[in-house]
Amino acid sequence: MSTKWDDKSWKKEFLEMKFHSHADVKLLTKCVKGLIGAWRLGVLKEEYNRLKKIQEQQQQ
């Protein structure tokens, strides 16, 4: 499996999926600085994957 590190399409879609805190919006729209920011962005990506899977199951 190949990862595109500069792929931002999931971030835009995730911003529209649900309400986010100001800090999370900042992480999703700007570059990450530091280990904590990278960790939080990873958590947000996993939450996006979970919500996306639920949406796909509901559409079937």
SULUR-V930126 format. One record per backbone hydrogen bond with DSSP energy under -1.0 kcal/mol. CO is the residue of the C=O (numbers start at 1). NH is the residue of the N-H. If there is no record, write none. Layout:
CO;NH + CO;NH
//
This chain:
4;7 + 8;12 + 9;13 + 10;14 + 11;15 + 21;25 + 22;26 + 23;27 + 24;28 + 25;29 + 26;30 + 34;38 + 35;39 + 36;40 + 37;41 + 38;42 + 39;43 + 40;44 + 41;45 + 42;46 + 43;47 + 44;48 + 45;49 + 46;50 + 47;51 + 48;52 + 49;53 + 50;54 + 51;55 + 52;56 + 53;57 + 54;58 + 55;59
//
